[in-house]
Amino acid sequence: MARALAETRGSSLERARDGFRTGMPLFEPRADIMETGEAFLLQVEVPAVRPEDLDVTVERNVLTVRGRASDIETEGMTPLYTEFETGLFERVFRLSEDIVQDRIEARHRDGLLALVLPKKADVRARHIAINKA
């Protein structure tokens, strides 16, 4: 990953200062980061979160994923034990200059938010042909 995509974690007090926290619990969903020759793939776990409840922004080399996780409907049932977090969430990642920020793409499917962060051409690995002398 070589610092191309680094997570930043602030204290609860820092997050409260940014105006996002409104007294509701604020949690950080789990995330995985993978790399290919052309891009980084960031997957954020967002179970039971609708796409319209997500907000993804990039500003000054900082990628922020925010949203609201609602309670899962349990019609006719009484929850006895739950692990899915509900309320507001936020995850923040610092981007390097090696990422083409205006080409970042996001997809939402099966409880995962997948972000493709393309690498600039000059930082991609390339094959060098070996010529006979």
ZAGUTI-453826 format. One line per 2 residues: their letters; for each residue x, y, z of N, C-alpha, C, O, CB. Coordinates in Angstrom, 1 decimal. Glycine has a CB too. Layout:
A = X Y Z X Y Z X Y Z X Y Z X Y Z ~ ...
//
This chain:
MA = 0.8 -1.2 0.0 0.0 0.0 0.0 0.9 1.2 0.0 0.5 2.3 -0.6 -1.0 0.0 1.2 ~ 2.0 1.2 0.6 3.0 2.2 0.6 2.5 3.6 0.7 2.8 4.5 0.0 3.7 2.1 -0.7
RA = 1.7 3.8 1.7 1.1 5.1 2.1 0.3 5.8 1.0 0.0 7.0 1.1 2.3 6.0 2.4 ~ -0.1 5.1 0.0 -1.0 5.7 -1.0 -2.4 5.9 -0.5 -3.1 6.8 -0.9 -1.1 4.8 -2.3
LA = -2.8 5.1 0.5 -4.1 5.2 1.1 -3.9 4.8 2.6 -3.8 3.6 2.9 -5.2 4.2 0.4 ~ -4.0 5.8 3.4 -3.7 5.6 4.9 -5.0 6.0 5.6 -5.6 7.0 5.4 -2.5 6.4 5.3
ET = -5.3 5.2 6.6 -6.5 5.5 7.4 -6.1 6.6 8.5 -5.0 6.6 9.0 -7.0 4.3 8.2 ~ -7.0 7.5 8.7 -6.8 8.5 9.8 -7.9 8.3 10.8 -9.1 8.1 10.4 -6.8 9.9 9.2
RG = -7.5 8.2 12.0 -8.5 8.1 13.1 -8.4 9.2 14.0 -7.3 9.5 14.6 -8.3 6.7 13.8 ~ -9.5 10.0 14.2 -9.5 11.1 15.2 -10.2 10.7 16.4 -10.9 9.6 16.5 -10.1 12.3 14.5
SS = -10.0 11.5 17.5 -10.7 11.2 18.7 -12.2 11.5 18.6 -12.6 12.3 17.6 -10.1 11.9 19.9 ~ -13.0 11.0 19.5 -14.4 11.4 19.4 -14.6 12.9 19.6 -15.5 13.4 19.0 -15.2 10.6 20.6
LE = -13.8 13.5 20.3 -13.9 15.0 20.5 -13.6 15.7 19.2 -14.3 16.6 18.8 -12.9 15.5 21.6 ~ -12.6 15.2 18.4 -12.3 15.8 17.1 -13.5 15.7 16.2 -13.8 16.6 15.5 -11.0 15.2 16.5
RA = -14.1 14.5 16.2 -15.2 14.2 15.3 -16.4 15.1 15.7 -17.2 15.5 14.9 -15.6 12.8 15.3 ~ -16.6 15.3 17.0 -17.7 16.1 17.5 -17.6 17.5 17.0 -18.5 18.2 16.7 -17.8 16.0 19.0
RD = -16.3 18.0 17.0 -16.0 19.4 16.6 -16.4 19.6 15.1 -16.7 20.7 14.7 -14.6 19.7 16.8 ~ -16.3 18.6 14.3 -16.5 18.8 12.8 -18.0 19.0 12.5 -18.3 19.2 11.3 -16.0 17.7 12.0
GF = -18.9 18.9 13.4 -20.3 19.2 13.2 -21.1 18.0 12.7 -22.3 18.1 12.6 -20.4 20.3 12.2 ~ -20.4 16.8 12.5 -21.2 15.7 12.0 -21.9 15.0 13.2 -23.0 14.5 13.0 -20.2 14.7 11.4
RT = -21.3 14.9 14.3 -21.9 14.2 15.5 -23.0 15.1 16.1 -22.8 16.2 16.3 -20.8 13.9 16.5 ~ -24.2 14.4 16.3 -25.3 15.2 16.8 -25.9 14.5 18.0 -27.1 14.6 18.3 -26.4 15.3 15.7
GM = -25.0 13.9 18.8 -25.5 13.3 20.0 -25.8 11.8 19.9 -25.9 11.1 20.9 -26.7 14.0 20.5 ~ -25.9 11.3 18.6 -26.1 9.9 18.4 -24.8 9.2 18.4 -23.7 9.9 18.2 -26.8 9.7 17.0
PL = -24.7 7.9 18.6 -23.5 7.2 18.5 -22.8 7.3 17.2 -23.5 7.3 16.1 -23.7 5.7 18.9 ~ -21.5 7.5 17.2 -20.7 7.6 16.0 -19.7 6.4 16.0 -19.0 6.3 16.9 -20.0 8.9 15.8
FE = -19.8 5.5 15.0 -18.9 4.4 14.9 -18.2 4.3 13.6 -18.6 5.0 12.7 -19.7 3.1 15.2 ~ -17.2 3.5 13.6 -16.4 3.3 12.4 -16.6 1.9 11.8 -16.3 0.9 12.4 -14.9 3.5 12.7
PR = -17.2 1.8 10.6 -17.4 0.5 10.0 -16.1 -0.1 9.6 -15.1 0.6 9.4 -18.4 0.6 8.8 ~ -16.1 -1.4 9.5 -14.8 -2.1 9.1 -14.6 -1.9 7.7 -15.5 -1.7 6.9 -15.0 -3.6 9.4
AD = -13.3 -2.0 7.3 -12.9 -1.7 5.9 -11.7 -2.6 5.5 -10.9 -3.0 6.4 -12.5 -0.2 5.7 ~ -11.6 -3.0 4.3 -10.5 -3.7 3.7 -9.9 -2.9 2.6 -10.7 -2.2 1.8 -10.9 -5.1 3.2
IM = -8.6 -2.9 2.4 -7.9 -2.2 1.3 -7.1 -3.2 0.5 -6.3 -4.0 1.1 -7.1 -1.0 1.8 ~ -7.3 -3.2 -0.8 -6.5 -4.1 -1.7 -5.9 -3.3 -2.8 -6.3 -2.2 -3.0 -7.4 -5.3 -2.2
ET = -4.9 -3.9 -3.5 -4.2 -3.2 -4.5 -4.1 -4.1 -5.8 -3.8 -5.3 -5.7 -2.9 -2.7 -4.1 ~ -4.3 -3.5 -6.9 -4.0 -4.1 -8.2 -2.9 -3.2 -8.9 -2.5 -2.2 -8.3 -5.3 -4.3 -9.1
GE = -2.5 -3.6 -10.1 -1.5 -2.8 -10.8 -2.1 -1.4 -11.2 -1.3 -0.5 -11.3 -1.1 -3.5 -12.0 ~ -3.4 -1.3 -11.4 -4.0 -0.1 -11.8 -4.7 0.8 -10.8 -4.9 2.0 -10.9 -4.9 -0.4 -12.9
AF = -5.1 0.1 -9.6 -5.9 0.9 -8.7 -5.8 0.2 -7.3 -5.3 -0.8 -7.1 -7.4 0.9 -9.1 ~ -6.3 1.0 -6.3 -6.6 0.5 -5.0 -8.1 0.2 -4.9 -8.9 0.9 -5.5 -6.1 1.5 -3.9
LL = -8.5 -0.8 -4.1 -9.9 -1.1 -3.9 -10.1 -1.0 -2.4 -9.4 -1.6 -1.6 -10.3 -2.5 -4.4 ~ -11.0 -0.1 -2.0 -11.4 0.1 -0.6 -12.8 -0.4 -0.5 -13.7 0.0 -1.2 -11.3 1.6 -0.2
QV = -13.0 -1.4 0.4 -14.3 -1.9 0.7 -14.7 -1.6 2.1 -13.9 -1.9 3.1 -14.4 -3.5 0.5 ~ -15.9 -1.0 2.3 -16.4 -0.6 3.6 -17.6 -1.4 3.9 -18.5 -1.4 3.1 -16.6 0.9 3.7
EV = -17.7 -2.0 5.1 -18.8 -2.8 5.5 -20.0 -1.9 5.9 -19.8 -1.2 6.9 -18.4 -3.8 6.6 ~ -21.1 -2.0 5.2 -22.3 -1.2 5.5 -23.5 -2.0 5.5 -24.4 -1.8 4.6 -22.4 0.0 4.5
PA = -23.7 -3.0 6.4 -24.9 -3.8 6.4 -26.2 -3.0 6.6 -26.2 -2.1 7.5 -24.8 -4.9 7.4 ~ -27.2 -3.3 5.9 -28.5 -2.6 6.0 -28.5 -1.1 5.9 -29.4 -0.4 6.4 -29.1 -3.0 7.4
VR = -27.5 -0.6 5.1 -27.4 0.8 4.8 -27.8 1.0 3.3 -27.2 0.3 2.4 -26.0 1.4 5.1 ~ -28.8 1.8 3.1 -29.2 2.1 1.7 -28.2 3.1 1.0 -27.6 3.9 1.7 -30.6 2.6 1.6
PE = -28.0 3.0 -0.3 -27.1 4.0 -1.0 -27.5 5.4 -0.7 -26.6 6.3 -0.6 -27.2 3.7 -2.5 ~ -28.7 5.7 -0.6 -29.1 7.1 -0.3 -28.8 7.6 1.1 -28.8 8.8 1.4 -30.6 7.3 -0.5
DL = -28.4 6.7 2.0 -27.9 7.0 3.3 -26.4 7.1 3.5 -25.9 7.2 4.6 -28.5 6.0 4.3 ~ -25.7 7.0 2.3 -24.3 7.1 2.3 -23.8 8.4 1.7 -24.5 9.0 0.8 -23.7 5.9 1.5
DV = -22.7 8.9 2.1 -22.1 10.2 1.6 -20.6 9.9 1.5 -19.9 9.7 2.5 -22.4 11.4 2.4 ~ -20.1 10.0 0.3 -18.6 9.8 0.0 -18.1 11.1 -0.5 -18.6 11.6 -1.6 -18.3 8.6 -0.9
TV = -17.0 11.7 0.1 -16.4 12.9 -0.4 -14.9 12.8 -0.4 -14.3 12.0 0.3 -16.9 14.1 0.5 ~ -14.3 13.6 -1.3 -12.9 13.7 -1.4 -12.6 15.2 -1.3 -13.1 16.0 -2.1 -12.2 13.1 -2.7
ER = -11.7 15.6 -0.4 -11.4 17.0 -0.3 -10.0 17.1 0.3 -9.7 16.5 1.4 -12.4 17.8 0.6 ~ -9.1 17.8 -0.4 -7.7 18.0 0.1 -7.0 16.7 0.4 -6.4 16.5 1.5 -7.7 18.9 1.3
NV = -7.1 15.7 -0.4 -6.5 14.4 -0.3 -7.0 13.6 0.9 -6.4 12.7 1.4 -5.0 14.6 -0.1 ~ -8.3 13.9 1.3 -8.9 13.1 2.3 -10.2 12.5 1.8 -11.1 13.3 1.3 -9.2 14.0 3.6
LT = -10.3 11.2 1.9 -11.6 10.5 1.4 -12.4 10.2 2.7 -11.9 9.6 3.6 -11.2 9.2 0.6 ~ -13.6 10.6 2.7 -14.5 10.4 3.9 -15.7 9.7 3.4 -16.4 10.0 2.5 -14.9 11.8 4.5
VR = -16.1 8.6 4.2 -17.3 7.8 4.0 -18.1 8.1 5.2 -17.7 7.7 6.4 -17.0 6.3 3.7 ~ -19.3 8.6 5.0 -20.2 8.9 6.1 -21.6 8.3 5.8 -21.9 8.0 4.6 -20.4 10.4 6.4
GR = -22.4 8.0 6.8 -23.7 7.5 6.6 -24.5 7.3 7.9 -24.0 7.6 9.0 -23.6 6.2 5.8 ~ -25.6 6.7 7.7 -26.5 6.3 8.8 -26.9 4.9 8.6 -27.5 4.5 7.6 -27.7 7.3 8.9
AS = -26.7 4.1 9.7 -27.1 2.7 9.7 -28.4 2.6 10.5 -28.4 3.0 11.7 -26.0 1.7 10.3 ~ -29.5 2.2 9.9 -30.8 2.1 10.6 -30.9 0.7 11.2 -30.3 -0.3 10.8 -31.9 2.4 9.7
DI = -31.8 0.6 12.2 -32.1 -0.7 12.8 -32.7 -1.6 11.7 -33.5 -1.1 10.8 -33.1 -0.6 13.9 ~ -32.4 -2.9 11.7 -32.9 -3.8 10.8 -34.3 -4.2 11.2 -34.6 -4.4 12.4 -32.0 -5.1 10.7
ET = -35.3 -4.2 10.3 -36.7 -4.5 10.6 -36.8 -5.9 11.1 -36.3 -6.8 10.4 -37.5 -4.2 9.3 ~ -37.4 -6.0 12.2 -37.6 -7.4 12.8 -39.1 -7.5 13.1 -39.5 -7.8 14.2 -36.8 -7.6 14.1
EG = -39.9 -7.4 12.0 -41.4 -7.4 12.2 -41.8 -8.8 12.8 -41.5 -9.8 12.3 -42.0 -7.3 10.8 ~ -42.5 -8.6 13.9 -43.1 -9.8 14.6 -42.1 -10.5 15.5 -42.4 -11.6 16.1 -43.6 -10.8 13.6
MT = -40.8 -10.0 15.6 -39.8 -10.6 16.4 -39.2 -9.6 17.4 -39.2 -8.4 17.2 -38.7 -11.2 15.5 ~ -38.7 -10.2 18.5 -38.1 -9.4 19.5 -36.6 -9.7 19.5 -36.2 -10.8 19.7 -38.6 -9.6 20.9
PL = -35.7 -8.7 19.1 -34.3 -8.9 19.1 -33.8 -9.4 20.5 -34.1 -8.7 21.5 -33.5 -7.7 18.6 ~ -33.0 -10.4 20.5 -32.4 -10.9 21.8 -31.0 -10.5 21.9 -30.4 -10.3 23.0 -32.6 -12.4 21.9
YT = -30.3 -10.5 20.8 -28.9 -10.2 20.7 -28.6 -9.5 19.4 -29.0 -10.1 18.3 -28.0 -11.4 21.0 ~ -27.9 -8.4 19.3 -27.6 -7.7 18.1 -26.2 -7.3 18.1 -25.7 -6.8 19.1 -28.6 -6.6 17.8
EF = -25.5 -7.4 17.0 -24.1 -6.9 16.8 -24.0 -5.8 15.8 -23.1 -5.0 15.8 -23.2 -8.0 16.5 ~ -24.9 -5.7 14.8 -24.9 -4.6 13.9 -25.0 -3.3 14.6 -26.0 -3.1 15.4 -26.0 -4.8 12.8
ET = -24.1 -2.4 14.3 -24.2 -1.0 14.9 -25.2 -0.2 14.2 -25.4 -0.3 13.0 -22.8 -0.4 15.0 ~ -25.9 0.7 14.9 -26.8 1.6 14.2 -26.4 3.1 14.6 -25.7 3.3 15.6 -28.3 1.3 14.7
GL = -26.9 4.0 13.8 -26.6 5.4 14.1 -25.7 5.9 13.0 -25.6 5.3 11.9 -26.0 5.6 15.4 ~ -25.1 7.0 13.3 -24.2 7.7 12.3 -22.8 7.0 12.3 -22.3 6.5 13.4 -24.0 9.2 12.7
FE = -22.2 6.9 11.2 -20.8 6.4 11.1 -20.0 7.2 10.2 -20.5 8.0 9.4 -20.9 4.9 10.6 ~ -18.7 7.1 10.4 -17.7 7.8 9.6 -16.4 7.0 9.5 -16.0 6.4 10.5 -17.5 9.2 10.1
RV = -15.8 7.1 8.3 -14.5 6.5 8.1 -13.7 7.4 7.3 -14.2 7.9 6.2 -14.6 5.0 7.5 ~ -12.5 7.8 7.6 -11.7 8.8 6.9 -10.3 8.1 6.5 -9.7 7.5 7.3 -11.5 10.0 7.8
FR = -9.9 8.4 5.3 -8.7 7.9 4.7 -7.9 9.0 4.1 -8.5 9.8 3.3 -8.9 6.7 3.7 ~ -6.6 9.1 4.3 -5.8 10.1 3.7 -5.2 9.5 2.4 -4.7 8.4 2.4 -4.6 10.6 4.6
LS = -5.4 10.2 1.3 -4.9 9.8 0.0 -3.6 10.4 -0.4 -3.3 11.5 0.0 -6.0 10.1 -1.1 ~ -2.8 9.6 -1.1 -1.5 10.2 -1.6 -1.7 10.9 -2.9 -2.8 10.8 -3.4 -0.4 9.1 -1.7
ED = -0.7 11.5 -3.4 -0.8 12.2 -4.7 -0.8 11.1 -5.8 -1.0 11.5 -7.0 0.4 13.1 -4.9 ~ -0.6 9.9 -5.5 -0.5 8.8 -6.5 -1.9 8.4 -7.0 -2.0 7.5 -7.9 0.2 7.6 -6.0
IV = -3.0 8.9 -6.5 -4.4 8.5 -6.8 -5.0 9.6 -7.7 -4.9 10.8 -7.4 -5.2 8.2 -5.5 ~ -5.7 9.2 -8.7 -6.4 10.1 -9.6 -7.8 10.3 -9.0 -8.7 9.6 -9.2 -6.6 9.5 -11.1
QD = -7.9 11.4 -8.2 -9.1 11.6 -7.3 -10.3 11.9 -8.1 -11.4 11.5 -7.6 -8.8 12.8 -6.4 ~ -10.3 12.5 -9.3 -11.5 12.8 -10.0 -12.0 11.6 -10.8 -13.0 11.7 -11.5 -11.3 13.9 -11.0
RI = -11.3 10.4 -10.7 -11.8 9.2 -11.3 -12.2 8.1 -10.3 -12.4 7.0 -10.7 -10.7 8.7 -12.3 ~ -12.3 8.5 -9.1 -12.7 7.5 -8.0 -14.2 7.1 -8.3 -15.0 7.9 -8.6 -12.6 8.1 -6.6
EA = -14.4 5.8 -8.3 -15.8 5.2 -8.5 -16.3 4.5 -7.2 -15.5 3.9 -6.5 -15.8 4.3 -9.7 ~ -17.6 4.5 -7.0 -18.2 3.8 -5.9 -19.3 3.0 -6.3 -20.1 3.3 -7.2 -18.6 4.9 -4.8
RH = -19.4 1.8 -5.7 -20.5 0.9 -6.0 -21.0 0.3 -4.6 -20.2 0.2 -3.7 -20.1 -0.3 -6.9 ~ -22.3 0.1 -4.5 -22.9 -0.4 -3.3 -23.6 -1.7 -3.6 -24.5 -1.7 -4.5 -23.9 0.6 -2.7
RD = -23.3 -2.8 -3.0 -23.9 -4.1 -3.2 -23.7 -5.0 -2.1 -22.6 -5.1 -1.5 -23.4 -4.7 -4.5 ~ -24.8 -5.7 -1.7 -24.7 -6.8 -0.7 -24.0 -6.3 0.6 -23.2 -7.1 1.2 -24.0 -8.0 -1.2
GL = -24.3 -5.1 1.1 -23.8 -4.7 2.4 -22.3 -4.2 2.3 -21.7 -3.9 3.3 -23.8 -5.8 3.3 ~ -21.8 -4.0 1.1 -20.4 -3.5 0.9 -20.5 -2.2 0.0 -21.1 -2.2 -1.0 -19.5 -4.5 0.4
LA = -19.7 -1.2 0.5 -19.5 -0.1 -0.4 -18.1 -0.3 -0.9 -17.1 -0.3 -0.2 -19.6 1.3 0.4 ~ -18.0 -0.4 -2.2 -16.7 -0.6 -2.9 -16.2 0.6 -3.6 -17.0 1.1 -4.5 -16.7 -1.9 -3.9
LV = -15.1 1.1 -3.3 -14.5 2.3 -4.0 -13.3 1.9 -4.7 -12.4 1.2 -4.2 -14.2 3.4 -2.9 ~ -13.2 2.3 -6.0 -12.1 2.0 -6.9 -11.3 3.3 -7.0 -11.9 4.3 -7.4 -12.4 1.4 -8.3
LP = -10.0 3.3 -6.5 -9.2 4.5 -6.6 -8.1 4.3 -7.6 -7.1 3.7 -7.2 -8.6 4.8 -5.1 ~ -8.2 4.8 -8.8 -7.2 4.6 -9.8 -5.9 5.2 -9.5 -5.8 6.3 -8.9 -7.7 5.1 -11.2
KK = -4.8 4.5 -9.9 -3.5 5.1 -9.7 -3.1 5.9 -10.9 -3.6 5.7 -12.0 -2.4 3.9 -9.5 ~ -2.3 6.9 -10.7 -1.8 7.7 -11.8 -0.9 6.8 -12.6 -0.2 5.9 -12.1 -1.0 9.0 -11.3
AD = -0.8 7.1 -13.9 -0.1 6.3 -14.9 1.4 6.2 -14.5 2.0 5.1 -14.7 -0.2 6.8 -16.3 ~ 2.0 7.3 -14.0 3.4 7.2 -13.7 3.8 6.4 -12.5 5.0 6.2 -12.3 3.9 8.6 -13.6
VR = 2.9 6.0 -11.7 3.2 5.2 -10.5 2.8 3.7 -10.7 3.1 2.9 -9.8 2.5 5.7 -9.3 ~ 2.1 3.4 -11.8 1.8 2.0 -12.1 3.0 1.2 -12.4 3.9 1.7 -13.1 0.7 1.9 -13.2
AR = 3.0 -0.1 -12.0 4.1 -1.0 -12.5 3.9 -1.2 -13.9 2.8 -1.3 -14.5 4.1 -2.3 -11.7 ~ 5.1 -1.3 -14.6 5.0 -1.5 -16.1 6.1 -2.6 -16.4 7.1 -2.7 -15.7 5.2 -0.2 -16.9
HI = 5.8 -3.3 -17.4 6.7 -4.4 -17.9 7.7 -3.8 -18.8 7.4 -2.9 -19.6 5.9 -5.5 -18.6 ~ 9.0 -4.1 -18.6 10.1 -3.6 -19.4 10.6 -4.8 -20.2 11.0 -5.8 -19.7 11.2 -3.0 -18.5
AI = 10.5 -4.6 -21.5 11.0 -5.6 -22.4 12.5 -5.7 -22.4 13.2 -4.7 -22.3 10.5 -5.3 -23.9 ~ 13.0 -6.9 -22.5 14.5 -7.1 -22.6 14.9 -7.4 -24.0 14.4 -8.4 -24.6 14.9 -8.3 -21.6
NK = 15.7 -6.5 -24.6 16.2 -6.7 -25.9 17.4 -7.5 -26.0 18.2 -7.5 -25.1 16.4 -5.3 -26.6 ~ 17.6 -8.3 -27.1 18.8 -9.0 -27.3 19.9 -8.0 -27.7 19.7 -7.1 -28.4 18.7 -10.1 -28.4
A = 21.1 -8.3 -27.2 22.3 -7.4 -27.4 22.8 -7.6 -28.8 23.8 -6.9 -29.2 23.3 -7.5 -26.4
//
